[in-house]
Amino acid sequence: MPDTTRLEDTLVRGYRQLALETPARPRDVVLRALDVLLSSLFLLLSLPLSLAIALLVLLTSGTPVFYRGERVGRGARVFTMYKFRTLRRGAEARLGAYLGEELVSRTQAEFTTVGRWLKATQLDEIPQFVNVLRGDMSLVGPRPIRPVFFEELAHELPSYWQRLVVRPGLTGFAQVRRGYETPMAEKLAHDLEWIADRSVRLYLYTVLATGWRVLKQSIKGLVGRRA
């Protein structure tokens, strides 16, 4: 069950209130409808692949098949995000203190054999479509972050609270434009551009650009495994 408690830091509580008081836009209803339609369609079409991946993870590295982690959502609501497990058991406890480039570097030693391929192709994120369907996330938005890091970054970057205005995304404008190792301040600038615009046009562009990137990475990952 997701943890629906709120972040308790005084500054973050104030930011949460600001986010909750920010008026919604009519287009947000359209974007939510697109989330439900596209995530439902993808979950249906990807069901055979998801079952195969789940079996592969189970046979090669045992249980749990899914990774479950707390992330901060709209209005500072904490929810449980799902992925196919790509790391060795207990990896989150060993990696929990790291973020950005340091996290990327240390994660390399924690990948399972199948997990490295799933991460390279981004197929590990298929279960997040369930989060989208439930309303925890959107297809497009700032990438979800762990509560402890949200509190740190809310103190370091005064505009970081604006991420709470929208649902976190399975993909985001920052991810399309830049890479994972991009500094947080630069990622935030791209996220704020999405939050200010969040038009249907930009939503569809980001979804299509991400789909094209994932397709290329999947082909590269398959070729790499056969090489």
C-alpha positions in Angstrom: 0.0 0.0 0.0 1.4 3.5 -0.8 2.3 5.8 2.0 0.0 8.7 1.7 1.7 10.7 4.5 3.1 14.2 3.8 6.6 15.5 4.0 7.0 17.0 7.5 9.7 19.6 6.9 8.3 23.1 7.7 9.6 24.7 4.5 8.4 21.7 2.4 4.9 22.0 4.0 4.8 25.6 2.9 5.8 24.6 -0.6 3.1 21.9 -0.6 0.5 24.5 0.3 1.7 26.8 -2.5 1.4 23.9 -5.0 -2.1 22.9 -3.8 -3.2 26.5 -4.1 -2.0 26.8 -7.7 -5.1 26.7 -9.9 -5.4 23.8 -12.4 -5.8 24.5 -16.1 -8.5 23.2 -18.4 -5.9 21.5 -20.5 -4.9 19.4 -17.5 -8.1 17.5 -17.9 -7.1 16.7 -21.5 -3.7 15.6 -20.5 -5.1 13.3 -17.8 -7.4 11.8 -20.4 -4.4 11.2 -22.7 -2.6 9.6 -19.8 -5.4 7.1 -19.1 -5.9 6.3 -22.8 -2.3 5.9 -23.7 -1.2 4.0 -20.6 -4.2 1.6 -20.9 -3.3 0.9 -24.5 0.3 0.4 -23.8 -0.3 -1.9 -20.8 -2.6 -4.1 -23.0 -0.2 -4.3 -25.9 2.9 -4.9 -23.7 1.2 -7.6 -21.5 3.0 -10.6 -23.3 6.3 -8.7 -23.0 5.7 -7.9 -19.4 4.9 -11.5 -18.5 8.1 -12.6 -20.3 10.2 -10.1 -18.4 8.7 -11.0 -15.1 9.5 -14.7 -15.7 13.0 -13.8 -16.8 13.7 -11.8 -13.7 12.3 -14.5 -11.5 14.3 -17.3 -13.1 17.6 -15.4 -13.1 17.6 -13.5 -9.8 14.6 -14.7 -7.8 12.1 -12.6 -6.0 11.1 -9.9 -5.7 10.3 -9.4 -9.4 9.3 -5.8 -8.9 11.1 -2.9 -7.2 8.9 -0.7 -5.0 10.1 2.7 -3.9 8.7 5.8 -2.3 8.5 8.9 -4.5 7.1 12.4 -4.1 4.0 13.1 -6.2 1.8 16.1 -6.8 1.1 18.2 -3.7 4.0 16.4 -1.9 1.9 13.2 -1.6 4.3 10.2 -1.2 3.4 7.2 -3.4 4.8 3.8 -4.2 6.5 3.6 -7.7 6.9 0.3 -9.4 9.6 -1.0 -11.7 10.9 -4.4 -12.8 13.8 -5.1 -10.4 17.2 -4.5 -12.1 19.5 -4.5 -9.1 20.7 -7.1 -6.6 18.6 -7.5 -3.4 19.4 -4.8 -0.8 20.9 -2.4 -3.4 18.7 0.5 -2.4 20.0 0.4 1.2 23.6 0.5 -0.2 22.8 3.3 -2.7 20.3 5.3 -0.7 22.7 8.1 0.2 23.7 8.9 -3.4 22.2 11.0 -6.2 23.2 12.1 -9.7 26.5 11.1 -11.2 27.7 9.3 -8.0 24.5 7.2 -8.0 25.0 6.3 -11.7 28.6 5.3 -11.0 27.8 3.1 -8.0 24.8 1.5 -9.5 26.9 -0.2 -12.2 28.2 -2.7 -9.7 24.7 -3.5 -8.4 23.0 -4.6 -11.7 21.9 -8.1 -12.2 22.7 -9.6 -15.6 19.2 -9.2 -16.9 18.8 -5.9 -15.0 21.6 -4.3 -16.9 19.8 -5.0 -20.2 16.4 -3.9 -18.9 17.9 -0.6 -17.7 19.7 -0.1 -21.0 16.4 -0.6 -22.9 14.3 1.1 -20.3 11.9 -1.8 -20.3 12.3 -1.9 -16.5 9.9 1.1 -16.4 6.9 -0.7 -18.0 5.2 -1.1 -14.5 5.1 2.6 -14.1 2.3 2.7 -16.6 0.2 1.3 -13.7 1.3 4.3 -11.6 0.1 6.5 -14.5 -3.3 4.7 -14.7 -3.7 5.1 -10.9 -3.1 8.8 -11.1 0.2 8.7 -9.1 2.1 9.8 -12.2 1.6 11.2 -15.7 3.3 10.1 -18.9 5.0 13.5 -19.0 6.4 15.4 -16.1 9.4 15.9 -13.8 10.9 12.5 -13.0 9.7 11.3 -9.5 12.3 11.7 -6.7 12.7 10.1 -3.3 11.4 12.1 -0.3 14.8 12.6 1.3 16.2 14.1 -1.8 13.2 16.2 -2.4 13.6 17.9 1.0 17.3 18.5 0.3 16.7 20.0 -3.2 13.8 22.1 -2.0 16.2 23.8 0.4 19.0 24.2 -2.2 16.8 25.3 -5.2 14.1 27.8 -4.3 12.0 27.0 -7.4 12.1 23.2 -6.8 8.7 23.3 -5.1 7.0 24.1 -8.4 7.5 20.4 -9.3 4.7 19.7 -6.9 2.2 21.5 -9.1 2.0 18.6 -11.6 2.2 14.8 -11.4 5.7 13.4 -11.8 6.2 11.8 -15.2 7.3 8.5 -16.7 9.3 10.7 -19.0 10.0 14.4 -19.0 11.1 17.3 -21.0 14.4 17.3 -19.1 15.0 13.7 -20.1 14.3 14.3 -23.7 16.6 17.3 -23.9 19.4 16.1 -21.6 20.7 13.0 -19.9 20.5 11.4 -16.5 23.8 12.9 -15.3 22.6 16.5 -16.0 22.9 18.7 -12.9 19.7 19.1 -10.9 19.5 22.8 -11.5 19.6 22.4 -15.2 17.0 19.6 -15.1 14.8 21.9 -13.1 15.0 24.6 -15.7 13.6 22.1 -18.3 11.0 20.8 -15.9 9.8 24.4 -15.2 9.5 25.0 -18.9 7.2 22.0 -19.1 5.2 23.1 -16.1 4.7 26.6 -17.5 3.7 25.3 -21.0 2.2 21.8 -20.5 0.4 22.0 -23.8 -1.0 19.0 -25.6 1.5 19.6 -28.4 4.5 19.5 -26.0 3.1 16.5 -24.3 2.7 14.5 -27.5 6.2 15.7 -28.7 7.8 14.4 -25.5 5.9 11.1 -25.7 6.9 10.5 -29.3 10.5 11.6 -28.7 10.8 9.3 -25.8 9.3 6.4 -27.7 11.8 6.9 -30.5 14.7 7.0 -28.0 13.5 3.9 -26.2 13.2 2.0 -29.6 16.8 3.0 -30.5 18.0 2.0 -27.0 16.1 -1.4 -27.2 17.7 -2.2 -30.5 21.1 -1.2 -29.3 20.6 -3.3 -26.1 19.6 -6.4 -28.1 22.5 -6.0 -30.5 24.9 -5.5 -27.5 23.7 -8.7 -25.8 24.3 -10.7 -29.0 27.7 -9.3 -29.7 
